[in-house]
Amino acid sequence: MLAEPMGHCPAVTLLVFVKAPIPGSVKTRLMPSLDADQARDVHVALLERTLAVAVQAFPAPRIQLWTALQNDHPTLMKLAECHDIVRHPQHGEDLGQRMYHAWASQTGPALVIGSDCPVLSATLLRRCVRALDDHDLVLLPAEDGGYALIGGKRPHRRLFEAIEWGSGGVAEQTLERARALALRVACPDTVWDVDTPRDFERWRSLDAST
């Protein structure tokens, strides 16, 4: 499927952040409701869905897979080859450093997403791109207080420094930094991730109803 035009903002690159699907290292909050292999399978299923959505909204050359734990993991290599997208290893001591490094390595505007948001759609991604026509920053806050997407015309290091990653205050702390930087921020929607057994059941119910 061909991607829709990206609007007036210069071509935007989508950076997909993902951990290699190693049992016991991914989706650990789903255990013990699931065993390590089952949690790994959930992680892979969410990644496959994320990439399927990504290629509906962006041309393959504008999608990058930024990997943690093992860049040459066979599953990641296979998915990247299937969608004809490039892989890069993440660099940095915490999530903020890793996101800033990936974004700062781009030559134009970028969006950074994770791989575990089952309500992220191609339509929503396009809305985020269009928001950059008249905003400096776009953010998709999550119901748990984090966010599922951040992006903009250029990265600002302060958006990623001294953030309490993994807490319920990540989105609000980020928005406070954006206000301090006088950035015009768009938040097109609020979404949710699959992190806990309750989230997993919510996703299964969502899939069953579609």
N, C-alpha and C positions, 0 to 999 in steps of 0.2 A: 504494500500500500504506500502511495506517495504521501509524504508529509505535506501539511498545509503550509502556506507561506508564513514566514516568521514575523511579519509585520514590519514596522518602521525601525525598530531597534536593530542594530547590526547583528549579524548571525550569532546566535546563542549556542553555546556548547553545554550539553547535559553530562554531568559528572555523577556516575552511579557508584556509591560507596558500598562495599560488601566485604564480609569476611569469607574466607575459604570455608567450605562446608565440611569441617572436621568434627566428627562426633565428640561431644563433651566440651566443645569450644563455642558452639553457636546455639542460640535459643535455649540457654540453660535455665531460664526462668520458667520454661514449660515443663521442666522436670521437677518432681517425679511423676507428674500426670502422664508424661510421655517418657520413654527411655531415650538414651542419647542418640540412637540411630533414627528414631521417629522424629525427634526434635531437629536433627539434621535434615530429614526429608521435608519438614515444614519450611525450613530455611531455604532449601533449594526451590521448592514450589513457589514461594514468595518471590525469589529472585527471578525465576522464569517468567512469572506474571509481570514483574516490574519491567523486564527487558522487552516483553511483548508490547506493553503499553508505550515504552520509550520509542520503539521503532515506528509506532503509528504517528508519533508527534514530531520526531526528528529524523533527518537523514542519517544513515549510519556513520558517515565521517564526523558528525557532530555529537556522537555519543562516545563516552570513554568509561571504562570500568576501572575503578580505583580499588585495589584489593589489599586486604590485610591477612596476616597469618601465613599465606602461601600463594604467591602470585602465579606460580605454575601448577596450581592444583588442576587435575584433569577436568573436573566439572567446569571450572572457570574458563579453562582453555577451550573446551568444547562449546560453551555458550558464546564466548567471544567470537569464535570462528563461525558459528552458525549465523550470528547476526552481523558478521563482518565489522566488529568493533575492536578497538585497541584496548589493551590492558596496561595498567601502570601500578606499581607497588606504592602503597601509602607510606609517607614519611612524617615522623613527628612523635613526640612523647605522649601527647594526648589527642583526643578527637579534634579539638580546636586547632591545634597545630597542623594536623593532617589535612583538615578541610581547607585551611588557609593556604597551605603549600600547594594543594591541587588546584585551587582557584587561581592563585597567583601565577601558576605556570601557564595560564591561558593568555592568548593575545587579544581576547575580546570578552564580552559579557558571558557569564556562565550561571547555570543552576546546579546546585548540589543536592542530591537526594540520597536516601538510604534505599534499602531493598525490602522493607517489611511493612509497607503501607498498602493494604489491599483496596483502599478506596481512591488511590491515586489513578487518574484517568488521563488519556491523551487530551481530552477537552480541557481538563484542569491544567495540565502542563502548558497548553497553548495560552490559556488565560494568564498564567504566570509570565510567559514570554511577552504577551501584549502589555502587561502591567509595566514593563520596563520602558515602554514608550514615554511615560510621563512620571515614572518613579525611579529612585536610585536603587532601591532594595525591595525584594519581594520575599515574603516569608509565609509558610503554611504552618501555623501553630497546630500542635497536637493536643488532644483532650487531656493527656497526662501531664501537660506543662512543658513538653519538649517541642520540637518542630520536625516536620518531615521533609521540608525543602527550604533552602535559603539560596538567594542568588542576587545578582545585580550587575551593573555595568563594570564595576571594578571592586576588588576585595579591599576591606579595611581590617587591618590586623586587630584593632581593638574590639571588633565584633566577636572575636574568638579567644580573647585572653581573659583569664581569671573567671571563666564561666563554670558554674557547678554542674558539670556534665553528669547526666544520669539523674538529676534531681527534677523536681516539679517546677523549678523556676527558670529553666533554660530559656524559654521563649521570652518571658518578661525581662530577664536580664539582657537578652540580646536587643530587645526593643528599647530598653533604657539606653544602651550604648548607641543605638541608631539615632535616638533623639539627641543625645549629647554630641553626635557628629553632624547634626542637622540634616540627616538623610530623609528623603521622602520615601515612606514605606507603604507598600501595598500588602494586604493580607487577604487574598481572594477567597479563602475558605479555611475552616478548621477540620482536621482529619484525625484519624487514629491509626495506631500501629498494632501489630501482633507481637506482644511481649509476654503476656501472662496466659495461663489456661483460660481465663474468662475471655480474653481477646481472641484466643484460638477458637473458642466455641462461637463467638460472635461472627468470626470470619466464615466458619462452616455454615452458620445459619444464613449469612449473606449469600454464599455460593448456592445454597439449596433453594433460595428464593429467586434466583436468576436463571 
